[in-house]
C-alpha cells in the first residue's frame, strides 16, 4: 500500500479502535491540521425555514 493511501486510512474513524494503528499524538496532530469549517455551520433559523419550505413544495404522496 502506498504511503498516501495508508495515511488516509490511518485517520479513518472506522480504524480508530484498531490497537497500535495510530498513536494518540498522531491523532491529535491530524485533528489540529484539519481546516476550521465553523463558517459552514447552518443557522438553526435558516435550517428550520428550509425544512418548512421543502415540506410545502413536496408533491402529495411523498
HELIX and SHEET records of a PDB file:
HELIX    1   1 UNK A    3  UNK A   10  1                                   8    
HELIX    2   2 UNK A   13  UNK A   15  5                                   3    
HELIX    3   3 UNK A   24  UNK A   33  1                                  10    
HELIX    4   4 UNK A   38  UNK A   40  5                                   3    
HELIX    5   5 UNK A   44  UNK A   57  1                                  14    
END                                                                             
